[in-house]
Amino acid sequence: MKAIVYVTIKENVLDPQGTAVQGALHTMGFGDVGKVRIGKYLELTLDTTDRAQAEEQVKAMCEKLLANTVVEDYRFELEG
């Protein structure tokens, strides 16, 4: 089974990397770009066919390592 995980900075947390990318895009002539937020995209392959077990494992991985839940949100999708 494949898990796709998206980790993003919470809306109320400043994103200096996103601000830097926004400024660079404006400098390059892409002035229509508004707010930019930077995140992480992860693909995990799990050796299970049990969807409930996979959901539990991915949630634990996100809570313990993949996302800093103080400043980041996460969501995931399971395929297969």
N, C-alpha and C positions, 0 to 999 in steps of 0.2 A: 504494500500500500504506500502511496506517496502523500506526503503532507507538504502543503505550501503555507509558509508562515510569513506574515507581514508585521513588521514592528515599526511603529511610528512614534514620534515625540508627541506627548500630550499637547492639546491645543493651548493650554495655559502656561506652557513652558517655552521660553525663548529658544529659538533655533538659529544660532549664529552661523552655522554652516549653510543653512537655507538662505539666510540673508546675504551671505557672501556670493552664493550661486546666483541669486536674484540680481545683485549688483553687477556681476560679470556678464550676465545675459543682457542687461540693459546697456552695458558698455559695448557689447557686440552688436547692438542694433535691435535687440528684441525687447523694445520698450513696453510692449503690451503685456509682458509677463508680470503678474501680480505677485502675490505671496508664494514663496517656495518653502516647502517642508521636506526635509531629508529623512529617509527611513532605511530599513533593511528588508531584503527579500531573501528567504531561505527555502530550499527544497530539501526535504528529508525523505529517505526511503526506509520504510519500516517493515520488518520481517513478521508481519501479522496480517491476518485477514479479518480479525475481530475489530469491527469499527469502534465499539465502545472502549475497548482496551487501547486502541490507537489514539482516540480522543483524550483519554486519561493520561497517556504517556506524553503526548505533545503538549498538553496543558502544563504538566509537571516540568517539562523541559523549558517551556517559556517562562514559567514562574521562577525556576531555579537558575537559569543560565542565559537563555536567548534574549530576554527582555529585562530591563531594569524597571520594574513596575512602579517605582516611585516617580519616574519622569517619562516612561514610555507605555504606550498601549500596544496590544497585540491582537491579532485575529489569525485564524488558520482555516484551511480547507483541506479536506481529505479526498483523494481520488483513488479509485480502484477497489 
